[in-house]
Amino acid sequence: MMYWRKRNWGRCESRQRVLVLLGIGLFVVSLLRANIARSQEFPERSSDDWGAESGSRSIGVLGMREQHNHHITLWAGIGGSGALAHTAPLAYAGGLSWQSYHLLLGGDILRNTSVQRTPPRYSWTEIDATVGYATAPRDLIAYGFLPEQLTLSASAGLSWYSFATNWRRGRGRVGAPVPVDTNASHVNTYEWGFGVPIQLQAHYTLLQYVGIGLVGFANINTKRSDAGVLLTAVISYY
């Protein structure tokens, strides 16, 4: 009976993974189709066209962004994790994304660590590959923002994660000593798996290529989910 339950539970997990991957695939296909349709509707324009349209105003980031219809963004940030607040609350991450019209492709590495000095020390590492939807240059003009100022995006994908509990580094204890026999009762542990990362990002450009932003992140998995917020510095290349 127990074997039958385990076997069927494994089948349910496999079906859920297949459905998640199928949903992500359909989402990517729909974004690609919308992106192709938009590129046909709004072809790339030359700097002369933008100069004629804007008169004496310089092309600036707005012209470059809409002229090329795509850009690359590099970001890095630090913040906190609410889901791992009792183990690894300090979070920091870095990522790279490529946007073409509304299509956004990204990859990032996120790490959470403990803040206490006494053992054990906990650490969370996550590597994400995401695809999502981002606002295009002129989407937010009606709300009073210039096209180069604010970019909003939402993305999801697939991630690999690991969670480690460290009582020792090599032959010594981690941090300050504690009155326990670490050789007998406390050993380092390590677990890993795959999850579904979700990210909500808002980037605001302060200078021509440099800005700040907020990233809300979450990782949904069957073992140890994570969620938190990062304050980021952003560099964009058009």
N, C-alpha and C positions, 0 to 999 in steps of 0.2 A: 504494500500500500504506500509506504513512504517513498519507495523507488518510483512508483507511478506518479506521485505528486511532484517529486523533483523533476522528473522527465517532462511533465506537462508544464511546469513552471519555466523550465528552460525553453520550451517551445514558445510560450507566451512572450518571453523576453526577446527571442529571435524575431517573432512577428512584429513586436513593437519597434525594434531597431529597423526592420525593413520598411515599416510604414513611415518612420521618421526620415529615413534616407530618401524614400520616394517623395515625401512632401517637400523636402529641401530641393530635390531635383526638379520637381514641377515649378517651384518658386523661382529657381535659377533660370529655367527655360522661359517663364513668363517675363522675367526682367530682361532677358536677352532680346526677346521679341519686341518688347516695348522700347528698348534702347535702339534697336535697328529701325523701328518705325519713326522714332523721334529724329534719328540722324538723317533719315530721308526727308523728313518734314522741315528740319532746320539744318541745312548743310553748313559746313564751316565757311566763315566769311573772312575776307582779307582785312588787313589793317586800314587800307584805303576806304573800305566801306564803313568801317567804324569811325574813321576820322570824319568822313562826310556826314555821317549821322549825328555825331556829337559836336560838330562845329569846331570851336576852338578848344574844347575840353580835351585833355590828354587821354589816351587810351587806357593807361593804368592797368590795374589788376582786373577790373571789370572787362576791359576789351580783350586782354590776354585770355581770361578764363572763358569768355563766350566765343572768342575766335577759335580756340583749340578744342573746346567742348570736353576737355578732360584735364585732370591734374592729379598729382601725387602728393600725399600728405604723410609726414613723419611726425609721430607724437610720442611723448613720454610723460608719465605722471606718477603721483604718489597719493595714497589715500588710506581708506580703512575698509575692512570686511566686517559686515554684520553677522553673516552666517557662521564665520569662524572666529567670533569675538573672544571666545574663551580659550582658544588654542593658538591661532595665528592671525591676530587682528590687523597687523601692519601690512599694507598692500602696496606694491609698486609694479609698474608695467611699462612696456614700450611696444609700439606697433607701426606698421606701414600699410597704407591703403592707396588704392587707385580708383578714381571715379571717372566715369564716362556718362554724361547726361545724368540719369537717375541710378544707373548701375554702380554699385560699390563693392569692390573686392578687397579684402583685408586679411592681414595676418598679424598676430601679436603673441608676446610672451608675458605672462603675469605670474607674480610670485608673492606669497604671503609668508610672514615669519612671526615668531613669538617676540614679545617685548620683555618678558621676565628674564632674570639672570640665573635663576635656579633651574635645575633640570626637572622635567624633560623640556627640550626645545622642539617646537613643532615647525614644520615648513610645508607649504603647498606650492606646487609648480604646475603651470597650465600653459599649453601651447595650442593656439586657436587658428583655425582657418574659417573665415566667414564670408558671406555674401549678403548684400542687403540693398536697401533703398535710401538714397540721399537726395536732398533738395537740389534742384538745378539753379543756375545763376539768377534767374529772374523770378523764382517762385515766391520770394518773401518781400518783394518790392511793395506790394499792396499793404504790408504791415509796417512799413516805415523803415525797413532795413535796406542798405545798399547790398548789391549782389555779392561783393567780396567780403562783407562783414560777417555774416552768419551762415553756417551750414549745419543742418540737422540730419541725422541719419539713424536708421535702425537696421540691425543685421543679426544673423544667426548662422550657425554652421556646425562644425564637428571639432572636437578638442580631445587631446590626450592630457591626462592629469596624473599627478602623484602626490601622496601625502606621507610624510615621514615623521616619526617620533624618535628623537635622538637623546639617549641618556649618556652616551659616550662619543667622543671623537678619538678614534684610534684607541689608545690604551688609557686615556684619561677621561674624567667626567666632563660634561658640558657645564660651564658656568661654575657657580659656587658649590662646594661640597655639601651633601645632605647626609643625615645619619641613617642611611639605609645601605644594605648590601647590594650594590648594583650588579655584581657578578651573578648573584643568585636570582634576584627577583625582577630586575629591570634590564630589558634588552632592547636594542634598537629595532623598530618595526618599519615596514615600508609597504605601501599599497599603491596600486595604480589602476587606471581604467580609462574608459572613453565617456565623454559627455556631450551635451548640447550647449554651447556658449551662446549667450544673448547679450547684445550690447546696444545701448542708446547713447548717442554722442551729440554734443553741441559744441561747435568751434566758432570762436569769435576772433576775427582778424583785427589786430591793433595797428600793425605796421603793414608794409606792402606784402611781405611773405610770412610774417611771424604773428602768432596769436596765442590765445589761451582757450581752454575748454573744460568741459565736464564729461566724464564717461561713467555711465551706470552699467555695471556688468553683473552677470549671473552665469553660473554653470550648473546645469541640471543633470544629475546622474543618479545611479542606483545606490551609491555608497555614501558620499559626503558632498552635498551640494554647497555652493559658495555664492555669495552676492555682496556687492559693495559699491563704493563710489570713489572716483579718482579725480583729482585736479591736475590738468595736463597743460604742457607747453606744446605748441603746434608750429610746424614749419611746412609750408605748402609751396610746391613748384608747379608753375603753369607752362 
